[in-house]
Amino acid sequence: MGQPVRDYLLTLCVTAAVTYLLTGPVRKFAIAVGAMPAIRARDVHREPTPRLGGIAMFGGLCAGLIVADHLFNLKSVFELSDEPRALLSGAALIWLIGVLDDKFEIDALIKLGGQMIAAAVMVIQGLTILWLPIPGVGTVALTQWQGTLLTVALVVITINAVNFVDGLDGLAAGMVCIASAAFFLYAYRLWYGYGIEAAAPATLFAAILMGMCLGFLPHNMHPARIFMGDSGSMLIGLVLAAGAISITGQVDPDNLKIFFEGSERGATHAMFPVFIPLVLPLTIIAIPAADLVLAIVRRTWNGQSPFAADRGHLHHRLLEIGHSHSRSVLIMYFWSALIAFGTVGYSVHAASSWIVFVIMAASAAGLILLLMPRFTPRAPHWANRFVPPRYRRPQEEVSAPAYEEEPPAEGSGDRQGSQDARTGEEGAERAPVAVGVAGVNGATAIGPRSRLSDRRSLDSSP
C-alpha cells in the first residue's frame, strides 16, 4: 500500500511544481496582453492585478495526468477507464472559456452555456452518474437523460459555487485544496481499503487538484501577485465536480455488499455513514453553495439579475464586521475543513460518540473566532523571522520605556498634538486597518477608503 501512496505524492508534487513554475511567466504574459481589468466596486484589492492564473493551473493538470499515465500503480486508471480523457476534454473547454472571459469579459449567459457544453462533453465520454445510493431505499438506477441532467447540474453548480467564493486572495484555491484533501482520503479508502477499483479515477483527480491549488497558492496569498480568474476558478470547480461524479455515480454499491451482510436495502441502511461521503464534494462546497443561493435570492429580491455582481458575499460580510483579509480567509478555511474532515471522520467512526463532541467543540471555537474580529495574534520576538509580517511583534514594544524618558524634540509638540487629534477621531478604525492592510494590494477597503474620503472633504472645505 505504500507504493500507491508514493505514486500519488509524486503526481501531486509534479502538478504543484509545474503550476508554481508556470505562474510567474503567466503573470508576465497577463500583464503584457492587458489582462488586468480596472478595479470594480465589489473588488477588495486596491491595485489592478493580472489574471489568467488558470493557464498555469491547466498546465499543472496536464503535467499531472501525463506523469500518472507513466506510473506503474496509476496507469491502469487510463487503461481501464475513459474518465481521465473525459476530464481533460471538459477541462480544456472550460479553461478556454475562462481565458476568453479573463481577457474580454464575455457575457454571463455565454459562460453558463459553455459550462453546460463542457459537462455534456464529459457525459458523452462516459463521466456521468449512473445510479444513486439512497439509504433505506437502496440503489436507484437512473435513465440516460436523468443521469445526464443530474451530471450537468452538478457540474454547473460546483463551478459557479467555486467561482462565487473566489473573492479574496487565496480563498478559492485554499478551500478547494481542503476539499480535495478530504475527498482524497475518502476515495483512497474506498479503493485500497475496500478494493473498489472504480474509485481509482476519483482518487487521482483529487491528488491532481491538490497539486494545482498548492502550486498556485504561494502566488495568490495576500497580497496576491496574480489572480486565477475565471480560467482558474471554473477549472478547479470542474475537476472537483468530476471527482464527485466519478465516485458517486460510478461506484456500484453491489461491490460494497462484500463488506456488509444482509440484503441490498439492509446493506445500504447499515452503510449509511459510508454513503455520506459519496456526496462529500457537495458538503465541501456547502459554504460557497450557500453563498451562491443567498446571492441569487438577494439579487432577485432587489430586482437585479442573478448574475449581477455585488459586495454581499460571505467574505465581504467578514470584512465589514472588522475581520482582516487574512483572518477572513482563515475563517473560511476553518469552516470548510470542519465540514469536510468532520464528514470523513464520521463516516469512519460513526459508532464513536467522541467524533460528534470534537465537531461540536470545533464549531464552538469557530463561533468564538467570528466574534473576535479585533483580536490579532502576535508571535514572540524570537519567532518574528519565521512568521508573516502581520503576525510579528513590533520592536517598538521592547524599546518603548527608553524613549519615554527622552525629552521631546523642538517643535514636536504641535505635530504630536495634531497626531493625537487624528488618533482620537480615528483610533477605532486605525487598529483594524493595521491588521487588514499588509501591502498595496490590501483588501479591507472599507476602513481606509472612508478615511481617505473624509480627509479629502476636509482639505476641500474652506
Secondary structure, DSSP 8 states (H G I E B T S, - for coil): -HHHHHHHHHHHHHHHHHHHHHHHHHHHHHHHHT------TT---SS-----THHHHHHHHHHHHHHHHTSTTTHHHHHH-SHHHHHHHHHHHHHHHHHHHHHH---HHHHHHHHHHHHHHHHHTT-S--EEEETTTEEEE--HHHHHHHHHHHHHHHHHHHHHHTTSTTHHHHHHHHHHHHHHHHHHIIIIIH--GGGHHHHHHHHHHHHHHHHHHHHHSSS-S---HHHHHHHHHHHHHHHHHHHHHHS-GGGGGGGS-S-HHHHHHHTHHHHGGGGHHHHHTHHHHHHHHHHHHHHHHTT--TT---S-SHHHHHHHTT--HHHHHHHHHHHHHHHHHHHHHHHHSTT-THHHHHHHHHHHHHHHHHT-TT------GGGGGGS-GGGS--THHHHHHHHHHS---TTHHHHHHHHHHHHHHHHHHHHHHHHH--STT----HHHHHHHHHHHHHHH--
